[in-house]
């Protein structure tokens, strides 16, 4: 009985933990605001770049595109420490506000 309960809790709690991601970006130009929302992500920006922790989006490309639309082209973008490659970043920046 206890084993089944523990297994059930592990299964229920795992997706919530796995869905949380940390995004980091370096915009080409410093955003006008230090804190803002792009789509469903709250971003905090300093001179070093922008950071967001997001528990709702599972597609980093969508998060990147939403940020690029908000702040313009990005020099870099990463999710949980994995940097976007040149092609991924180019696709993301195609969504940047002109």
Secondary structure, DSSP 8 states (H G I E B T S, - for coil): -HHHHHHHHHHHHHHHHHH-EEEEEEESS--S-SEEEETTEEEEEETTEEEEEESS---HHHHHHHHHHHH--EEEEEETTEE--HHHHHHHHTTS--
